[in-house]
Amino acid sequence: MADAVTYWNGVLLDVIRQVGGSPCPIARGGAMMHGAIYDAVNSIIPTHKPYLGTVPANPIASIEAAVAYAAHDTLAAAFPNSTVDLASRLTTAVAGLDPLAKAAGKAVGEAAAQMMINARSNDGADDNTPYAGPPNPQPGDWRPTGSGDGLSPNWPMVTPFCIESGSQFRPPRPGGFLSKAQMLRSEEYAAQVNEVQTLGRFDAEATGNRTPEQTTIAFFWANDVDGTYKPPGHLFDITRIVSEQRGLDVVENARLFALVGLVMGDAAIVAWDAKYSTDLDLWRPESAITMGSMDGNGATIEDPAWLPLSITPDGVHFSPPFPAYVSGHATFGAAHAAIMRQYFGTDNIMFTATTEDPSAKDVERTFNSFTAAALENARSRIYLGVHFQWDGDHGFLSGTALGEYVYGNCLTAL
């Protein structure tokens, strides 16, 4: 049964489904909402250090009201173009509360929300300067593949939530190669391309190169298309599933969801730093394979008809519109797993998760640990045909390091 925190997490997911777009502003909005909720709850019942600060709280203040107003105000600020009726959700959330307790809780929630809104008012998230890649893309350079121009190219410069900068957990260059030309000619690169060329082609299951379970895994974790709760929302929903399974109360949920939200806010910055902030800007498998004769590598084979498994509800195969290295899914998933492991004090928690990808309708998958889920999430992108394995490997490593850092340095014990 939903408490105040999970109720508003559900509202957040509705907003995500409606606004769609890049995972970056979605992760930012989730971090803002859950961070403000935490500070509101922690101001009434202080259990850990605040995120931004503590606001004065009347002892009679309703936690439900504090959560509701903190969530409502931050959602409205983070997603100004959303058409979700937040006012009606707020009315439902506070219905039946004692008027005095409601008013006291409202004051706390509004103050916590305003702290967050002020903190993020000039964080760089509104920089919509278009991607400025090389005027004449060379082999290995990312270029559009038909799904749009590069999304969120300026996100590496957004102010982080808990870390110092997006480069703090920047991964090494793929394969350790210092130049793109050296990387393209290497055996390692050929192995990366050939694997996704075989496993990730749209018809690989029909030809026996991808198993039915691998296809299921690919779509289970995808949630790339608008109308779904996107990768951050998927992980928020897994958090809810585990929270309900473990019987967490509203105070515990406030901190857990805040840690998850804050780490995903920073995971977007870390992953997009790797995508855009070096001279790599690595092309997607779709480009690498359809233009394979350009790479100077005799061990790769060009296939102009190659398309990834990834598909829109309208039947169009596509690659996400931003560079491949590193995988955002892998970074988000590993950061989430690191928080969950440390919060619950163990990795060995079994849970069954669902998905919203339209190509995986009614699919459920059961995992024996948070790490197992994160590793499958990263691997799924090869089966989907949109990433190389080193995109997943280094996204997983960066996300893990990020999650461990955030848990050790944010919302810690008093």
Secondary structure, 3 states (H helix, E strand, C coil): CCCHHHHHHHHHHHHHHHHCCCHHHHHHHHHHHHHHHHHHHHHHCCCECCCCCCCCCCCCCCHHHHHHHHHHHHHHHHCCCCCCCHHHHHHHHHCCCCHHHHHHHHHHHHHHHHHHHHHCCCCCCCCCCCCCCCCCCCCCECCCCCCCCCCCCCHHHCCCCCCCCHHHHCCCCHHHCCCHHHHHCCHHHHHHHHHHHHHCECCCCCCCCCCHHHHHHHHHHHCCCCCCCHHHHHHHHHHHHHHHHHCCCHHHHHHHHHHHHHHHHHHHHHHHHHHHCCCCCECCHHHHHHCHHHCCCCCCCCCCCCCECCECCCCCECCCCCCCCCCHHHHHHHHHHHHHHHHHCCCCCCEEECCCCHHHCCCCEEECCHHHHHHHHHHHHHHCCCCCHHHHHHHHHHHHHHHHHHHHHCCCEC
